[in-house]
């Protein structure tokens, strides 16, 4: 094994990523118009309707309600969010 391989960042588990996202955490995500930025509003653990779309969140598979500075909201899984 090449010595440099030990310096590669380890992939985060789903649980680690979810644990690091809390209310107010600044994040970015892909949107129809490019990349959007905003903050986590709350963790979703039950299905919810947002802009006519149903987010199928569960306790086992949560999603996060995020909001831009302009007040636009969306729901995304942790893997779709990048912490800023």
C-alpha positions in Angstrom: 0.0 0.0 0.0 1.3 3.5 -0.8 2.1 5.6 2.2 0.1 8.6 0.9 -3.1 6.5 1.0 -3.2 7.0 4.8 -3.6 10.7 4.3 -6.8 10.5 2.3 -9.9 11.7 4.2 -12.1 9.0 5.5 -15.7 8.9 4.2 -18.2 10.0 6.8 -20.9 7.6 7.8 -24.5 8.7 7.4 -24.9 8.9 11.1 -21.9 11.3 11.5 -23.2 13.6 8.7 -26.7 13.7 10.3 -25.2 14.4 13.8 -23.2 17.4 12.5 -26.3 19.1 11.0 -28.2 21.2 13.5 -30.5 24.2 13.5 -28.6 27.2 12.2 -25.8 25.2 10.5 -24.8 27.0 7.3 -25.1 24.7 4.3 -25.2 24.7 0.5 -27.1 22.4 -1.9 -27.7 21.9 -5.6 -30.9 23.6 -6.9 -32.5 24.1 -10.3 -30.7 27.4 -10.7 -27.3 26.2 -9.6 -26.0 26.1 -6.0 -28.1 27.5 -3.2 -26.9 28.5 0.3 -28.8 28.9 3.5 -29.2 27.4 6.9 -30.7 24.3 8.5 -34.1 25.1 9.9 -34.8 21.7 11.5 -34.5 18.0 11.1 -37.5 16.3 9.6 -38.5 12.8 10.8 -42.0 12.6 9.4 -43.4 13.2 5.9 -44.1 16.9 5.1 -45.3 18.9 2.1 -43.0 21.7 0.8 -43.9 23.7 -2.3 -46.3 21.0 -3.5 -43.7 18.2 -3.1 -43.8 15.6 -0.4 -40.6 15.0 1.5 -40.7 11.3 2.7 -38.6 11.8 5.9 -38.6 9.1 8.6 -36.8 8.7 11.9 -34.6 6.1 10.2 -34.1 8.2 7.1 -34.4 11.9 8.1 -34.3 14.9 5.8 -33.5 18.5 6.7 -35.6 21.6 6.1 -33.3 24.3 4.8 -33.9 27.9 4.0 -32.1 30.5 1.9 -31.6 34.1 3.1 -34.5 35.0 0.8 -36.8 32.7 2.7 -37.1 29.9 0.1 -37.4 26.5 1.7 -36.5 23.0 0.6 -36.0 19.5 2.2 -32.9 17.5 1.5 -31.2 14.4 2.8 -27.9 14.9 4.7 -25.8 13.6 1.8 -27.2 16.4 -0.5 -26.0 19.1 1.9 -22.5 20.6 2.2 -21.6 22.2 5.5 -20.1 25.7 4.9 
